[in-house]
């Protein structure tokens, strides 16, 4: 596995803020593995959810996989964060 440093994550976050589907997916991978960021299943689910909504098929698979490891309240929080992100980035 390639180690992702904080500078790379910052670049991915910039692209994600511009709603680039692959960047959203990459952030999900980062948070689900703790590469370049703190391990966080809620944030990982959020970004996989956003990427899935933009058509990234792999994100749907990862989101489903994570959901099996998460409590219902964690999934609800991830969904709330995704909705918040969508409302903040709507143009």
Secondary structure, DSSP 8 states (H G I E B T S, - for coil): -----HHHHHHHHHHHHTT-HHHHHHHHHHHHHTSSS---HHHHHHHHHHHHHTT-HHHHHHHHHHHTTS-HHHHHHHHHHHHHHHHHH--
